[in-house]
Amino acid sequence: MTYPELVDKAIVIGANLNPKTIKAETIEKVKLRLENNPKDSLAQLILTQPNINPKALNTIPNEVMVIAGENDVIKIEHTQLIHSSIKNSKLCIIPNATHYVPWEQATIINKAILDFLMRASE
């Protein structure tokens, strides 16, 4: 985080640090999508980005809420790695949800986010 002093808290949803953290069946679908449309920039991005070292996360001083659906395309172990790499983070796995958790479980996620944002910084 370049300017942590400008942020009190942060929220990430369905985040990943590198393409290897995406479930194999999703990667296969993205590759097929790219075969059908080689100029698909989103598919290219999914297969190549980001490339963040988890050690870089331990420099984040801010409170961070790490959210994912329990059936996200990002492997759950990876979401847990992000959480454990940020010293002041809260992990929130939303049941019965995929990578589209904000749409699938809007009431649950909105409450979790509001509770996190309204809670006094520790």
C-alpha positions in Angstrom: 0.0 0.0 0.0 1.7 3.2 -1.2 -0.2 5.7 1.0 -1.6 3.9 4.1 -2.0 7.2 5.9 -4.8 8.1 3.4 -6.8 5.0 4.3 -8.3 3.9 7.6 -9.6 0.5 6.6 -9.7 -1.5 3.4 -11.9 -4.3 2.1 -10.9 -6.9 -0.5 -13.4 -9.4 -2.1 -12.3 -12.5 -4.0 -8.7 -11.3 -4.1 -5.7 -13.3 -5.3 -2.0 -12.8 -5.4 -1.2 -14.9 -8.5 -3.0 -16.9 -11.2 -2.0 -20.2 -9.6 -4.5 -19.6 -6.9 -7.5 -20.0 -9.2 -9.2 -23.4 -9.2 -8.1 -25.6 -12.2 -11.6 -25.9 -13.7 -11.9 -22.1 -13.9 -8.5 -21.8 -15.5 -9.6 -24.3 -18.2 -12.8 -22.3 -18.9 -10.7 -19.1 -19.2 -8.2 -20.8 -21.6 -11.2 -22.0 -23.7 -12.6 -18.5 -23.7 -9.2 -17.2 -24.9 -9.0 -19.7 -27.7 -12.4 -18.5 -28.9 -11.4 -14.8 -28.5 -7.6 -14.3 -28.4 -8.0 -10.6 -27.8 -10.1 -11.1 -24.6 -8.1 -8.8 -22.3 -10.0 -10.0 -19.2 -9.1 -13.7 -19.9 -5.5 -12.7 -20.5 -5.4 -10.8 -17.2 -6.9 -13.7 -15.3 -4.2 -16.1 -16.6 -1.2 -13.7 -16.0 -1.9 -11.3 -13.2 -1.4 -10.3 -10.5 2.0 -11.4 -9.2 2.2 -10.3 -5.6 4.6 -11.7 -3.0 2.5 -12.5 0.2 5.4 -11.1 2.2 4.6 -7.7 0.8 1.2 -7.8 2.6 2.8 -7.9 6.0 3.8 -4.2 5.5 0.1 -3.1 5.4 -0.6 -1.3 8.7 -4.3 -0.8 8.1 -7.2 -2.9 9.1 -8.3 -5.0 6.2 -11.3 -7.2 5.7 -10.6 -10.2 3.5 -13.9 -11.5 2.0 -14.6 -14.5 -0.2 -17.5 -16.8 -1.0 -17.0 -20.3 0.3 -17.3 -21.6 -3.3 -15.1 -18.8 -4.9 -12.9 -19.5 -7.9 -10.0 -18.5 -5.7 -8.9 -21.4 -3.6 -10.0 -21.0 0.1 -6.4 -21.7 1.3 -5.2 -18.8 -0.8 -7.8 -16.4 0.8 -6.6 -17.7 4.2 -3.0 -16.9 3.1 -3.9 -13.4 2.3 -5.6 -13.0 5.6 -2.7 -14.4 7.6 -0.2 -12.3 5.7 -1.9 -9.0 6.7 -1.3 -8.5 10.4 -4.4 -6.5 11.1 -7.0 -8.4 9.0 -10.3 -10.0 9.5 -11.4 -13.0 7.4 -15.0 -13.3 6.3 -16.0 -16.4 4.3 -19.6 -16.0 3.1 -21.5 -19.3 3.0 -23.4 -20.4 -0.2 -21.5 -17.9 -2.4 -19.1 -17.9 -5.2 -16.8 -15.1 -6.7 -20.0 -13.1 -7.1 -20.7 -12.9 -3.4 -21.8 -9.2 -3.5 -24.7 -10.2 -5.7 -25.4 -13.7 -4.3 -25.4 -12.8 -0.6 -25.9 -9.0 -0.7 -27.6 -8.8 2.7 -25.0 -10.8 4.5 -22.0 -9.1 2.9 -23.4 -5.6 3.4 -24.0 -6.3 7.1 -20.4 -7.7 7.5 -18.9 -4.7 5.7 -20.9 -2.1 7.6 -20.0 -3.8 10.9 -16.4 -3.8 10.0 -16.4 -0.1 8.9 -18.4 1.1 11.9 -16.3 -0.7 14.5 -13.7 1.6 16.0 -10.2 1.0 14.8 -8.2 -1.2 17.1 
